[in-house]
Amino acid sequence: MILAIADVLSAADVEDVRAGLATATFVDGKATAGWAATLVKSNLQASGGVELDRLGALIEARLTQHAVFALATRPKIVLGPLFSRYQPGHAYGAHVDDALMGGVRTDVSFTLFLSAPDSYAGGELIIDTAAGEEAFKLGAGSVVTYPATALHRVAPVTRGERVVAAGWVRSTIRDAGQRELLFDLETARRRLFDQHGKTADADLLAKCAANLVRMWCDD
């Protein structure tokens, strides 16, 4: 399931992150790419430090506290994020993210946009799907999540600067299809609860949702 979620970070959060990154050291992004991805990766990446740790913790907190993100990804561990900067001429060709990062399985990838979309040209996140390519260029503070199994790329930036935070989720629900079914079920269950309150049908749906998690979870 590919899901775009608006305004995961507030405007103040985005300003805080951008201010922190303004003082960070950026290095060649190839340093964190796998042996094949180094052939197609061209960007800059923020190097580690206390301030980056703080910004990463802020982003992790905002993501895991966001009800839609939590339902869509079922996070057990959030890896990253890596802060990347794309300037004119930078791009990231087709690649798939590593299955293991630091010994942790990656189930869901996410890209959190930190630049206003009209501040740069190009730079769309393009994800391969069974129906063809889907392109995303979201507002600052918005995130797109997608299966880590998917081929994806970043289109060349031709003007301005694209700044993003990219990361990964080790989910309690390993299978992407099962995560999507649970997301749909939980979304429908909550809507019905909001409309009709706690009814016998609501209890039955709650039982089904809980027991499917119990059946499928990888805790």
LUMVEXBA-42237 format. One line per 5 residues: number of its first residue (from 1); their letters; for each residue x, y, z of N, C-alpha, C. Coordinates in pm, 1 decimal. Example, Ala and Ser with C-alpha at 12.3 -4.5 7.8 and 13.67 -1.06 7.14 Angstrom:
BEGIN
1	AS	1319.0 -569.0 780.0 1230.0 -450.0 780.0 1320.0 -330.0 780.0 ~ 1285.0 -225.0 708.0 1367.0 -106.0 714.0 1290.0 3.0 787.0
***
This chain:
BEGIN
1	MILAI	83.6 -118.8 0.0 0.0 0.0 0.0 87.6 124.5 0.0 ~ 57.3 216.2 -89.9 122.8 346.4 -93.8 26.1 448.0 -35.6 ~ 73.7 529.2 57.0 -15.1 622.6 124.8 54.1 757.2 142.2 ~ -11.3 863.4 98.0 37.7 1000.0 120.3 -38.3 1059.4 237.8 ~ 34.2 1113.9 334.4 -25.3 1168.5 456.2 21.4 1312.8 470.9
6	ADVLS	-73.3 1404.7 472.4 -40.2 1547.1 478.5 -12.7 1591.8 621.9 ~ 75.6 1690.4 634.3 95.9 1765.5 758.7 126.9 1677.1 879.4 ~ 217.2 1582.1 860.7 265.9 1504.6 974.9 350.9 1593.9 1065.0 ~ 426.5 1683.4 1003.4 497.3 1787.5 1077.7 420.6 1918.2 1065.0 ~ 414.8 1993.8 1171.9 356.0 2127.5 1166.3 451.6 2222.3 1095.6
11	AADVE	402.3 2340.8 1062.8 488.9 2442.1 1001.8 605.4 2475.5 1093.9 ~ 578.9 2480.0 1224.8 685.6 2509.7 1320.8 788.6 2396.6 1324.2 ~ 741.5 2272.9 1314.5 833.4 2159.0 1310.3 922.5 2166.3 1186.8 ~ 862.2 2195.2 1072.5 939.5 2204.3 948.6 1045.5 2313.3 960.9 ~ 1007.2 2427.1 1015.6 1102.8 2536.8 1033.3 1216.3 2495.1 1125.6
16	DVRAG	1183.1 2422.3 1232.8 1283.8 2374.0 1327.7 1381.2 2279.3 1258.6 ~ 1327.9 2185.2 1181.5 1413.3 2088.4 1113.3 1500.9 2157.1 1009.7 ~ 1441.6 2247.3 931.7 1520.3 2316.6 829.9 1631.3 2400.8 893.6 ~ 1601.4 2465.4 1006.9 1703.1 2545.0 1076.6 1816.0 2456.2 1127.5 ~ 1781.0 2340.2 1180.8 1883.4 2247.9 1226.7 1970.6 2196.9 1113.4
21	LATAT	1908.8 2168.6 999.7 1985.7 2117.8 885.7 2074.9 2225.7 824.8 ~ 2038.6 2351.9 844.9 2118.9 2461.1 789.9 2258.9 2464.0 849.9 ~ 2274.8 2408.8 969.8 2405.5 2407.2 1035.2 2475.1 2272.0 1022.3 ~ 2410.8 2176.0 955.3 2466.1 2041.2 944.6 2569.8 2033.9 832.4 ~ 2657.7 1934.8 843.3 2754.3 1905.8 738.2 2694.3 1801.7 643.9
26	FVDGK	2695.8 1831.7 513.8 2643.7 1738.8 414.9 2758.9 1677.3 335.7 ~ 2750.3 1546.6 315.2 2854.7 1472.0 245.0 2792.1 1397.7 127.4 ~ 2875.1 1336.8 46.8 2827.9 1260.8 -68.8 2735.8 1147.7 -22.7 ~ 2614.2 1143.9 -78.3 2517.2 1043.9 -37.2 2554.2 901.8 -73.2 ~ 2650.5 882.5 -160.7 2690.5 746.8 -197.6 2743.3 668.9 -77.8
31	ATAGW	2783.8 740.5 28.2 2843.0 674.3 144.9 2747.8 576.5 211.3 ~ 2616.1 598.7 198.9 2519.5 509.8 263.6 2443.4 425.3 163.7 ~ 2487.6 422.0 38.9 2419.1 342.3 -63.3 2481.5 203.5 -73.2 ~ 2399.7 105.8 -109.6 2450.8 -28.4 -135.7 2536.7 -29.7 -260.8 ~ 2600.4 -145.0 -286.8 2698.3 -149.8 -395.8 2636.0 -120.7 -531.8
36	AATLV	2510.0 -157.9 -552.1 2445.2 -129.1 -679.7 2390.5 13.6 -683.3 ~ 2333.7 58.6 -569.8 2272.4 191.4 -565.6 2374.8 303.2 -582.4 ~ 2502.1 276.7 -547.2 2603.2 380.9 -563.2 2617.0 424.3 -709.0 ~ 2579.7 336.5 -801.2 2591.7 368.5 -943.5 2488.6 471.4 -987.8 ~ 2379.0 484.3 -911.8 2269.5 571.4 -955.6 2234.2 679.4 -854.1
41	KSNLQ	2304.6 684.6 -742.8 2272.2 780.9 -637.2 2358.9 905.0 -649.3 ~ 2294.6 1020.3 -659.2 2364.9 1148.0 -666.0 2288.3 1248.4 -581.1 ~ 2332.4 1267.8 -458.6 2273.1 1367.2 -369.4 2371.1 1396.6 -256.7 ~ 2330.0 1479.9 -164.9 2408.1 1510.0 -45.9 2331.2 1462.1 75.3 ~ 2404.3 1419.4 176.6 2339.8 1363.1 294.8 2401.6 1420.6 420.8
46	ASGGV	2316.5 1454.9 516.9 2364.9 1514.5 641.1 2444.3 1412.4 721.6 ~ 2559.5 1456.2 770.3 2643.6 1369.9 851.5 2599.2 1376.8 997.1 ~ 2632.1 1273.9 1074.4 2579.8 1258.3 1209.4 2623.2 1366.1 1307.3 ~ 2549.4 1376.3 1416.0 2579.0 1473.2 1520.6 2462.1 1482.9 1616.8 ~ 2482.8 1552.6 1726.6 2380.5 1564.6 1830.0 2253.9 1630.0 1776.2
51	ELDRL	2270.0 1735.2 1694.6 2153.5 1805.5 1642.0 2072.9 1715.4 1548.7 ~ 2141.2 1636.8 1467.4 2069.0 1544.5 1378.9 1995.0 1438.6 1459.9 ~ 2054.6 1395.1 1569.3 1986.5 1299.8 1656.9 1857.6 1360.4 1711.9 ~ 1864.1 1487.5 1749.8 1744.4 1554.4 1802.1 1636.6 1564.9 1694.2 ~ 1676.3 1603.8 1575.7 1579.8 1616.6 1466.5 1520.7 1480.4 1430.9
56	GALIE	1604.5 1377.2 1430.7 1554.2 1243.3 1402.4 1454.5 1197.2 1506.6 ~ 1482.2 1226.1 1632.7 1390.0 1188.5 1740.0 1258.0 1263.9 1727.4 ~ 1264.1 1390.6 1688.3 1142.6 1469.3 1667.7 1057.3 1407.6 1557.1 ~ 1120.0 1374.9 1446.4 1045.5 1317.1 1334.1 987.6 1180.7 1371.9 ~ 1065.1 1097.6 1438.2 1013.0 967.1 1479.9 891.7 983.4 1571.3
61	ARLTQ	898.6 1079.1 1662.7 786.7 1100.7 1754.4 662.3 1146.4 1678.7 ~ 679.5 1240.0 1586.7 563.6 1289.4 1510.9 502.3 1178.2 1425.7 ~ 585.8 1094.5 1366.5 534.2 986.1 1282.2 459.6 882.5 1365.6 ~ 520.5 835.8 1471.6 459.0 727.3 1548.6 335.7 774.4 1625.8 ~ 326.8 905.7 1652.2 208.9 959.6 1720.4 95.1 990.3 1623.8
66	HAVFA	123.4 984.4 1494.0 21.9 1015.6 1394.4 -63.4 891.1 1370.4 ~ -194.9 901.2 1393.8 -281.9 783.6 1391.0 -279.7 712.7 1256.3 ~ -280.6 787.5 1146.6 -284.9 724.2 1014.5 -152.6 654.0 984.3 ~ -40.6 719.9 1013.2 89.6 656.6 991.8 100.9 528.6 1074.7 ~ 58.2 536.5 1200.5 67.4 419.3 1287.8 -18.0 304.0 1236.2
71	LATRP	-139.1 334.1 1189.0 -226.2 229.5 1136.1 -171.7 170.5 1006.8 ~ -112.5 255.1 923.5 -64.9 209.8 793.5 61.9 126.5 803.9 ~ 149.0 158.7 898.9 279.5 93.0 904.0 296.0 -3.5 1020.7 ~ 215.3 10.2 1126.5 226.9 -74.5 1246.7 372.2 -80.8 1294.3 ~ 431.6 33.1 1330.2 575.8 36.1 1356.1 616.9 -36.1 1483.5
76	KIVLG	719.1 -118.6 1469.3 787.9 -174.5 1585.4 918.8 -99.2 1606.4 ~ 991.1 -75.1 1497.9 1115.8 1.4 1501.4 1113.6 98.0 1384.2 ~ 1151.7 221.8 1409.1 1170.1 319.8 1302.3 1320.0 339.6 1283.1 ~ 1366.0 319.6 1161.0 1507.4 333.1 1126.9 1529.4 465.6 1054.9 ~ 1640.5 530.5 1086.3 1667.9 661.5 1027.4 1607.4 769.2 1116.0
81	PLFSR	1570.9 882.8 1055.2 1577.6 908.9 912.3 1714.6 958.3 867.7 ~ 1736.8 946.5 737.0 1850.7 1009.1 672.1 1802.7 1138.6 606.9 ~ 1875.8 1246.0 628.2 1839.7 1375.5 572.1 1918.7 1396.2 442.7 ~ 1846.4 1414.1 332.9 1910.3 1425.6 202.0 1877.5 1559.0 137.2 ~ 1974.5 1609.5 63.3 1959.9 1735.6 -9.6 1990.0 1708.8 -157.4
86	YQPGH	1896.0 1750.3 -242.3 1912.9 1737.2 -387.1 1917.9 1876.2 -447.7 ~ 2026.5 1904.9 -517.0 2043.7 2031.7 -586.4 2042.8 2006.5 -737.2 ~ 2038.7 2111.5 -819.4 2031.5 2089.5 -964.2 2136.9 1990.4 -1014.7 ~ 2090.8 1893.4 -1091.2 2177.3 1787.1 -1141.8 2174.5 1661.1 -1057.9 ~ 2123.3 1668.7 -934.4 2114.2 1550.6 -849.2 1989.9 1467.9 -884.3
91	AYGAH	2001.9 1337.7 -864.3 1892.4 1244.1 -887.5 1928.4 1113.9 -816.7 ~ 1832.9 1022.5 -813.1 1858.0 888.8 -757.0 1784.5 790.5 -847.0 ~ 1861.6 714.3 -922.4 1802.7 621.8 -1017.9 1730.0 507.0 -951.9 ~ 1671.1 422.1 -1033.2 1588.7 311.5 -983.6 1668.6 220.2 -890.3 ~ 1609.2 191.1 -775.5 1675.0 104.8 -676.6 1569.4 49.2 -582.1
96	VDDAL	1606.8 -52.0 -508.5 1523.1 -103.7 -400.5 1602.5 -90.2 -271.6 ~ 1536.1 -54.7 -163.6 1605.8 -35.7 -36.4 1655.0 -168.8 19.0 ~ 1762.3 -161.3 97.4 1818.8 -283.1 155.5 1715.3 -353.4 242.9 ~ 1715.4 -486.0 236.3 1621.0 -565.1 315.9 1652.1 -558.6 464.4 ~ 1779.8 -546.0 497.9 1823.6 -536.3 637.1 1908.8 -412.1 652.6
101	MGGVR	1883.8 -336.6 757.5 1965.3 -220.5 791.4 2002.9 -230.8 937.6 ~ 2132.4 -245.5 962.3 2177.6 -264.4 1099.0 2120.3 -389.9 1161.6 ~ 2096.9 -492.5 1078.7 2040.3 -618.0 1127.1 1891.1 -616.1 1148.2 ~ 1823.1 -507.1 1108.6 1679.0 -492.6 1127.0 1610.6 -498.6 990.8 ~ 1505.5 -580.0 979.3 1432.6 -593.4 853.8 1357.4 -465.0 821.6
106	TDVSF	1359.6 -424.3 696.3 1283.9 -307.7 651.8 1157.8 -354.6 579.9 ~ 1042.1 -314.5 629.9 914.3 -351.8 570.4 850.4 -236.9 494.0 ~ 860.9 -116.9 547.7 798.4 1.6 489.0 904.3 110.5 476.5 ~ 906.9 175.5 360.7 991.4 293.6 341.2 905.2 418.2 351.5 ~ 966.6 528.3 391.3 891.9 654.4 391.3 982.6 768.8 349.2
111	TLFLS	923.2 867.3 283.4 991.2 990.9 247.2 910.2 1106.8 303.2 ~ 973.1 1185.0 389.0 911.1 1303.0 448.7 966.4 1426.5 378.6 ~ 878.6 1500.2 314.6 920.3 1617.3 237.0 940.1 1737.6 329.7 ~ 1051.4 1808.6 309.3 1085.4 1922.4 394.3 1096.5 2053.1 316.1 ~ 1080.0 2047.5 184.1 1084.0 2166.5 99.0 947.5 2191.1 38.8
116	APDSY	910.2 2315.6 25.4 785.9 2349.2 -43.9 796.3 2302.7 -189.1 ~ 693.9 2240.0 -242.3 704.8 2182.0 -377.2 730.4 2283.8 -487.1 ~ 688.9 2409.1 -467.1 712.9 2509.6 -570.2 850.5 2575.3 -558.5 ~ 929.4 2530.6 -459.0 1062.7 2588.0 -441.2 1168.4 2515.5 -523.1 ~ 1131.2 2407.6 -588.7 1226.0 2334.1 -672.5 1150.4 2269.1 -787.9
121	AGGEL	1223.0 2241.0 -895.2 1165.8 2174.6 -1012.7 1224.8 2035.2 -1024.3 ~ 1141.0 1941.0 -1068.9 1183.8 1801.8 -1071.6 1179.7 1743.7 -931.5 ~ 1258.3 1638.5 -908.3 1270.8 1581.8 -774.6 1154.1 1499.5 -727.7 ~ 1065.0 1457.8 -818.1 952.2 1373.1 -775.9 1002.0 1236.4 -729.0 ~ 941.8 1185.5 -624.7 961.9 1046.2 -585.0 873.1 960.9 -674.9
126	IIDTA	932.1 868.6 -747.8 858.3 788.3 -844.5 867.7 641.9 -802.9 ~ 751.0 582.1 -778.1 743.8 445.1 -727.8 684.6 354.6 -834.2 ~ 750.8 242.8 -860.6 698.0 143.9 -954.6 584.4 66.5 -888.5 ~ 471.8 53.8 -959.6 359.7 -26.9 -912.0 313.8 -116.9 -1025.6 ~ 223.4 -208.7 -994.5 170.2 -297.4 -1097.7 94.6 -220.2 -1204.6
131	AGEEA	44.3 -102.3 -1169.4 -31.4 -19.8 -1264.3 56.7 82.5 -1335.6 ~ 186.1 80.3 -1310.4 276.7 177.8 -1369.4 341.7 263.2 -1262.6 ~ 408.4 368.0 -1304.7 478.6 454.0 -1210.6 383.6 555.2 -1147.0 ~ 403.8 580.3 -1017.0 330.9 685.5 -945.6 431.9 787.6 -895.0 ~ 405.2 915.9 -920.6 497.2 1022.5 -882.5 439.8 1102.6 -765.8
136	FKLGA	526.8 1140.7 -672.0 485.4 1214.6 -552.5 578.8 1333.3 -531.1 ~ 517.1 1447.5 -506.9 588.8 1569.4 -471.0 496.9 1645.2 -375.7 ~ 512.5 1616.7 -246.5 416.8 1662.4 -146.1 462.8 1791.7 -80.5 ~ 370.6 1851.7 -6.8 401.1 1972.5 67.2 497.8 1945.4 180.9 ~ 566.5 2049.3 224.9 660.2 2036.3 336.7 586.1 1989.6 461.1
141	GSVVT	639.2 1885.8 526.2 575.8 1828.3 644.5 489.2 1708.9 614.0 ~ 474.2 1673.9 486.9 391.4 1560.1 446.9 480.5 1440.6 414.5 ~ 424.7 1321.4 426.3 503.3 1199.0 410.1 432.0 1103.0 316.5 ~ 509.7 1025.7 242.4 454.4 915.2 164.7 519.0 786.8 215.1 ~ 435.8 685.7 239.4 484.7 554.4 281.3 459.0 455.3 169.2
146	YPATA	547.0 357.2 156.9 534.4 258.5 50.3 613.0 132.6 89.5 ~ 576.6 17.0 31.5 647.5 -105.6 67.2 796.6 -94.3 35.1 ~ 880.5 -137.7 125.8 1024.9 -131.8 103.3 1068.2 -225.3 -9.3 ~ 978.8 -313.4 -51.6 1008.4 -405.1 -161.7 999.9 -338.6 -298.4 ~ 947.4 -216.4 -306.0 918.7 -152.3 -433.9 1042.4 -84.8 -493.2
151	LHRVA	1058.7 -100.2 -624.4 1156.5 -18.3 -695.4 1107.8 126.9 -695.4 ~ 1198.3 219.0 -676.2 1161.5 359.8 -676.8 1282.8 443.1 -716.8 ~ 1257.9 569.5 -750.7 1365.9 657.8 -791.8 1326.7 802.6 -761.4 ~ 1423.7 891.3 -768.8 1399.5 1034.2 -755.0 1437.2 1099.6 -887.3 ~ 1341.1 1170.2 -947.3 1365.9 1237.1 -1075.0 1470.3 1346.9 -1057.5
156	PVTRG	1545.0 1378.2 -1162.0 1647.0 1483.2 -1151.5 1588.0 1616.8 -1107.5 ~ 1659.5 1684.5 -1019.3 1623.2 1820.5 -980.0 1686.3 1916.4 -1080.5 ~ 1607.9 2006.8 -1131.8 1657.0 2100.7 -1232.6 1662.7 2244.7 -1182.6 ~ 1597.8 2272.1 -1070.4 1599.0 2407.3 -1013.3 1572.1 2398.9 -863.9 ~ 1638.1 2484.1 -787.5 1611.4 2489.5 -644.5 1675.5 2374.4 -568.5
161	ERVVA	1617.7 2345.3 -453.8 1674.5 2244.6 -364.6 1564.4 2159.7 -302.5 ~ 1577.9 2030.6 -316.1 1484.1 1934.0 -256.7 1547.2 1876.6 -129.9 ~ 1482.0 1895.9 -16.3 1531.0 1842.2 110.7 1425.9 1745.6 164.5 ~ 1468.5 1625.7 200.3 1376.8 1523.4 250.8 1442.4 1448.3 365.9 ~ 1358.6 1381.8 443.9 1403.8 1284.2 542.9 1349.3 1148.9 499.6
166	AGWVR	1437.2 1054.2 478.9 1396.0 920.3 434.8 1424.5 820.7 545.7 ~ 1331.9 727.8 565.5 1350.7 628.3 669.6 1273.8 501.4 640.1 ~ 1276.1 411.9 737.6 1218.9 278.7 718.5 1152.7 231.5 847.6 ~ 1058.6 141.2 831.8 985.5 86.4 945.9 998.0 -64.4 947.2 ~ 1033.7 -117.9 1061.3 1019.9 -261.1 1088.6 882.0 -276.3 1150.0
171	STIRD	791.0 -338.4 1076.2 651.1 -343.7 1116.6 621.7 -467.6 1200.8 ~ 522.3 -456.0 1287.8 474.8 -573.7 1360.0 394.5 -666.7 1268.8 ~ 352.1 -615.0 1152.0 282.0 -695.4 1051.7 372.4 -701.3 929.5 ~ 435.4 -815.4 909.0 539.5 -826.6 807.2 484.2 -817.7 665.3 ~ 368.7 -877.4 640.5 313.6 -888.8 506.6 241.5 -760.2 465.3
176	AGQRE	275.7 -705.5 348.9 216.6 -578.5 303.9 66.4 -592.0 280.5 ~ 22.8 -704.4 224.5 -119.9 -725.4 201.7 -198.3 -731.9 331.1 ~ -141.8 -796.2 431.7 -208.8 -802.8 561.5 -214.8 -665.2 626.9 ~ -107.6 -586.5 614.0 -110.8 -450.2 668.6 -221.2 -368.5 603.9 ~ -239.3 -383.7 472.7 -342.4 -306.5 403.2 -481.6 -350.7 446.7
181	LLFDL	-503.5 -481.6 460.9 -634.0 -529.7 507.2 -665.5 -476.0 646.3 ~ -566.8 -478.7 734.5 -589.3 -428.7 870.0 -613.8 -278.0 870.4 ~ -543.8 -205.8 784.1 -565.5 -61.9 773.8 -708.4 -32.3 729.6 ~ -755.3 -101.8 626.2 -891.7 -79.9 577.5 -994.9 -117.9 683.6 ~ -972.7 -231.8 748.8 -1067.2 -277.8 850.8 -1073.9 -179.3 967.1
186	ETARR	-958.8 -135.5 1013.1 -955.6 -44.7 1127.6 -1015.4 91.0 1091.9 ~ -989.0 137.7 969.6 -1046.0 264.9 925.4 -1198.5 256.9 922.3 ~ -1251.6 149.9 864.6 -1396.9 133.0 858.9 -1456.0 117.1 998.3 ~ -1386.9 42.7 1083.7 -1436.8 20.8 1220.3 -1447.2 151.8 1296.6 ~ -1349.1 236.7 1283.0 -1350.5 364.1 1355.6 -1457.5 458.4 1300.7
191	RLFDQ	-1477.2 455.8 1169.8 -1582.5 539.8 1112.4 -1720.2 495.7 1162.0 ~ -1743.2 365.8 1164.9 -1872.3 314.9 1213.1 -1891.1 345.9 1361.4 ~ -1782.5 336.4 1437.2 -1791.5 367.9 1579.5 -1827.0 515.4 1599.8 ~ -1765.0 602.9 1519.6 -1795.2 745.8 1529.5 -1941.6 774.1 1496.8 ~ -1999.1 698.7 1404.0 -2137.5 720.2 1362.3 -2238.9 659.2 1458.2
196	HGKTA	-2208.5 539.8 1510.8 -2309.8 463.9 1584.9 -2270.0 428.1 1727.7 ~ -2146.4 457.9 1764.8 -2104.2 426.7 1900.4 -2073.7 279.5 1919.4 ~ -2070.3 238.4 2045.4 -2035.2 100.4 2080.6 -2160.4 12.1 2068.5 ~ -2163.8 -63.0 1960.8 -2276.1 -152.8 1935.8 -2225.0 -296.2 1932.3 ~ -2317.2 -390.1 1919.7 -2277.9 -530.8 1908.5 -2194.0 -553.0 1782.5
201	DADLL	-2230.5 -487.1 1673.7 -2152.3 -499.9 1550.8 -2013.1 -440.5 1568.9 ~ -2005.0 -328.5 1640.5 -1874.9 -267.2 1667.1 -1787.4 -360.9 1748.7 ~ -1846.9 -429.2 1845.5 -1770.8 -524.6 1926.5 -1720.2 -640.5 1841.6 ~ -1802.4 -687.1 1747.8 -1763.0 -798.8 1661.9 -1647.5 -758.2 1569.8 ~ -1654.9 -637.5 1516.3 -1546.0 -589.3 1432.9 -1418.0 -570.9 1513.7
206	AKCAA	-1431.5 -522.2 1636.0 -1314.7 -507.2 1722.9 -1250.6 -642.6 1750.4 ~ -1333.4 -743.3 1771.6 -1282.7 -878.7 1793.5 -1207.1 -929.2 1671.4 ~ -1264.6 -909.2 1553.2 -1199.5 -954.0 1429.5 -1065.8 -883.4 1410.0 ~ -1064.6 -751.8 1429.6 -941.2 -675.9 1409.9 -833.1 -721.9 1506.5 ~ -867.8 -738.6 1632.5 -769.6 -779.6 1732.7 -716.6 -919.3 1704.2
211	NLVRM	-804.6 -1008.5 1664.4 -761.4 -1146.3 1643.2 -682.0 -1163.5 1513.9 ~ -707.9 -1078.0 1413.3 -623.7 -1080.6 1293.6 -483.0 -1031.9 1326.6 ~ -472.7 -925.9 1407.2 -340.5 -882.7 1451.2 -271.3 -992.7 1528.1 ~ -345.2 -1057.8 1616.8 -289.2 -1166.2 1696.5 -238.5 -1280.3 1605.5 ~ -311.8 -1306.2 1498.8 -276.4 -1414.4 1406.3 -153.1 -1380.8 1323.2
216	WCDD	-142.1 -1252.3 1284.0 -40.4 -1213.2 1187.2 79.7 -1142.5 1245.9 ~ 74.1 -1101.0 1371.0 178.7 -1012.1 1421.8 312.0 -1083.8 1434.5 ~ 415.8 -1003.9 1418.6 555.5 -1048.2 1431.4 615.9 -960.6 1540.8 ~ 592.3 -1002.1 1666.8 627.0 -912.9 1777.7 769.8 -932.8 1825.7
***
